Amino acid sequence: MILFPAVDIKNGQCVRLAQGKEDQVTVFGPDPVAQAKYWAEQGARYLHVVDLDGAFSGVPRNFELIKSICAAIDIPVQLGGGIRDVATAEKYIEAGVHRLIIGTMALESPELFSELCRALPGRIGVSLDAVDGRLKTKGWVEDAGLTMDDVLPRLEADKVRFIVYTDISRDGMQTGVNVEGLAALCAKTSIPVIAAGGVHTMDDIKALYPLSKKGLEGAISGRAIYVGTLDVREAIAWIDAR
């Protein structure tokens, strides 16, 4: 099971949002590159980066900054936010991003998304972000009119590499993970799943760990590792000891 520290970028700063709301921002640092290096030094084996400006605007806003992050650390980076065409995706891969997370395009432009998966095999994951089972798009602000069951068969056909599942109601709220929802998703698909939203303490890591034998690839943590309720080094050591 992989612990993915999150570096969310907005206006050139490292931030966290509460429930994905653009106006509920906490700034945790002025330098996302320095923050990325810090998590790598703490033992992280993979970094989760989100261009929040890109997610809300639909176009990349922090390309050079993300390129600098990839150049500054030796661990792979997965990136989401504002990637809505093949050219943008290819540009990020060339810049050093290891794999990409697609949200809006995967739900709203299925043919274009299939083309992307063919162009970059093994590099494409999908962000499935839900409130009460309903999927959201465009930075979580619009209802996609779809459920998990509606999209999973298509994603499997496209050979999607992984799914990032976010329970939006828990994201940035430090209320614990939705273990039942994650277990249900893992049981429905052969695609590896990454948990996001609500990872607050070691208890959440311990609650998720049994799912690593049932299709859970890892968990993303943001606010908790910045405010100190979860220690990255301790969590990785605990996982390794298993």
N, C-alpha and C positions, 0 to 999 in steps of 0.2 A: 504494500500500500504506500503510495507516494503522498507526502504532504507538500502542497503547492502554496508557498507564500504569495500573496497577491500584491502587485504594485499597480494601483489604479491611478491613471494620469488625467488631470483636469487643469486646464490653464497652466500647464507646465509644472504642476506640483503633484506630490503624492498625496492622495486623498482617499476617504471612504465616504460612501453615501449610505443613508438609512433607507432601507427598502427600495433602493434604486432611484430615489427621488432627487432630481437635479438640484433642487433648492435646499436639500438637507445634507450639506457638505461639512465634513471635518477634515481639515488639512493636517497631515501628519508629518510632512517634510517638504522642503523647497526643492529637493534634488532627487528625482526618481532614479538616476544612475547610481548615486551614492547608496540609496536604499536597496537597490538590486544587489550591489556588491556586498552590503551588509548581510542580506539573507543568504547569499552564497557562502559567506564566511561562517555563518551559523550552521552550515552543513546541508542546506537545501540542495536537492538534486534536480529540481525543476522549478522554473519561475512562471507564474501566471501574471500576464500583463494585460491591462485593459485600457484602451484609448477611449475614455468616457466622452471626450469632445467628439470623437468620431462616431460613437454610438448614437449620440443625440443628433448630430448634424447629417450623418449618412456618408461622410467623406473623411479620409484620414486627416488628423489635425496635429499629430505628434510624431510624424515619420522619422525625422532626424533624431529625435530624442530616443525613440525605440531602437533605431539603428545603433545609437551610442550604447544603450543598455546591452545589446547583443555582443558588441565588441568588448565590453568591459568585464564580462563574466564568462566562465568556462562551462557553465551548466546550460542546458537547453531552455529556450523560451517558447511558451505558447501564448498566442496573442488573439484578442478579440476586440471588436469595436470599429464599426464603420467600413467593414470589408464587404462591399456589395457588388464587386465585379471581378472578373478573372485577372485583369491587368493589375489591379491593386494587390490581389493575393500574390501574384508572381513577384511583384516588386518587393513585398515584405520577405518572401522566402529568399530572394537574392540578397536582401539586407542582413540576413542571418537568423531570422525567426525560424524555429524548427517546425512548428505546426500552427495552424490557424483555427480559430473558433468562429463559426458563422452562425448568426442568429436570423436576422430579418430575411436575408436572401434565401436561406434554406426553407423558410416557411412561405414566403410570398412569391418566389421565382423558382419553382422546382426544376424547370428545364435548364436555367442558367446554373443552378446549384449542381445539377448532374454533370454539366460541362466542366465545372470547377473540380469536382471529384475525379473526373477522368484526366484533367490536366495536371493535377497534383496528387496522385494516388498515395494513400497512407499519411497524408499531411493535413487532412481536413477533419475537424470535429464540429459538432453542432451544439449550440447553446439552447437548451430547452428550459425556458423560464416561465414558471407557472404560479398562478394564484387560484386556490381552490380547484386545481386541475385544468384551468384554462390557460392556454399559452399566450404569452405577450410578445410583442415585437417593438422595433424602433426605440431601443433603450428602455423597454418595459412600459412604455406609455400607451400602447395601443393593443387592443384585444385581437388576436390572430383569427379568432373564430374556429379554433382547432383544439383538439385534446391530444394527449400522448398517443392514444390508440390510432388516431387519424394519421399520424406522421411516421411512426416507427417502421412499418413495412417498407415505405419508400426510402427511408434512411438506410435500412439494411441492404436494399437493392443497390443503392449508390455506393456501398462499401465504405460508409462513414467510419473513421478510425476510432472515435470516442464521442461520448455525450457528456456535456457539463449540465447537470440538472440543478437548478436553483429554485428553492422554495422562497419566492420573493417576500412573502410575509415575514420570513425569519432573517432575511439578509440584512446584515449590519445591526441587528437587534440584540445579538448575543443571547438568544432564547433557547439554544440547543438545536440539534439537527432533527430533521424529519426522517427518522430511521424507517418507519413503516412505508413511507412514500418511496424511499430509495430502494427498499427491499422489493416492493411491488414492481418498480421499474426494472431492476436487475432481472427479475423473474420473467419479464415480458420480452427481453431482447438479448441477443448475443453480443451486442456492441458494448465494449467496456464503458462504465459509468464513473464520472467524477462528481462528488458531492460538493455543493456550494450553498452558502447561506446557513448561518446558525452555528458554525463550528466555534465554540466558545471556550471550552476547557479540555483538559485531558480526558474527562469523562465522555466527551463527545467523540474523541479519537477512539477510545476504548469501546464505545457503543457501535461505532462504524466498522471496527476491525473485522468482526465476523463476516461482514458482507464482502470482504476482500476475497473470500473463497467462493463468492457467488456472482462475481462480475464487477465488483467495485474496484476501479483502478486507483482511486485516491480521493483526497479531500483538499479543497481550497480554503485557506483561512486568511482573513483580512483584518478587520477591526481587532479581533482578539489578540493577534500577535503584535499589534501596535500599542494597545493599552496594557498588555502584559498578563492577561488572563490565561494565555496559552504560550508556552515557551517552545520555540521551534526546535532548538537543540534537544530538549527533553523529549518532545514528541517523537522526533526521528529516532532517538535512542530507544524509546519504548517499542516502536514499530520494529526496529532492527532486532531487538531482543526476542521478538516472537518467532 
